Amino acid sequence: MTTIAVFKWAMDPHDERVGVDGNVKWTANKPVAGDDDHAVVKVACDIAADGEVVGLTMAGGDTAFAAARGAKRTIAIEGVDPLAQPMELAGALARAIESQEGVDAVVIGDCAWQPMVPSLVASMLGWPCVLAVDDARKEVGSLVVTRRFASGTQDVQVDCPAVVAVAARREEENKPGMRAILQARKLPVENVAGDATGFKRFESQGTHAPETAPARIFDGSDPETAVAQLISALAAEGVM
């Protein structure tokens, strides 16, 4: 059976700039490995055990991220706009997953950058989806998934195939060395055409900077004066 680890599929929102005129500019032009991606590959390897782990990513840049962490091969999706909407990203990922035989689990980052995509992928595949996952293990015909719940965790059993959205708790502690990365770059990479046909696309009506109310700073010479100024201002606004 095959477990797919999805990595490097979303743009980092920290690279986005919105001008006062509403125009959006990006300081990067391709997706990068997300904060959850290292945990994604680890959980995929835990699920697969002796099975095959396949990395799935958007083409462009280094595609050896998953291979350097345990994936046996990588699929790179070509022709998808890095700034594509969540429906298009999810559609391209779902089509690529459907093209693989024997997939019993898809592991993807529970991504704050594009939080809709994991659930959309599961919906398009018609599979169950578990979010906020820490770890998972495979049992006969199912997965036992450990996910965050309130202030603790809970174990959830879910039938295979399923989509598991992982949220890393910390940064990667043991990153692959240069030798592992060079070896990973020798492993097979299959380039496939991105296909999101059949999925509806939202049309943007434009963007604008958020409206902000003016702030007032009370900087009296002592705390009592500042408090008095605050109370006076609140009374003037009708709050008190």
Secondary structure, DSSP 8 states (H G I E B T S, - for coil): -EEEEE-S-B--GGGEEE-TTS-EEES-SS-B--TTHHHHHHHHHHHHTTSEEEEEEESSS---TTGGGT-SEEEEEES--TT--HHHHHHHHHHHHHTSTTEEEEEEE--SSSTTHHHHHHHHHT--EEEEEEEEEEETTEEEEEEEETTEEEEEEEESSEEEEE--SS--SS---HHHHHHHTTS-EEEEE---TTS---------------------SSHHHHHHHHHHHHHHTT--
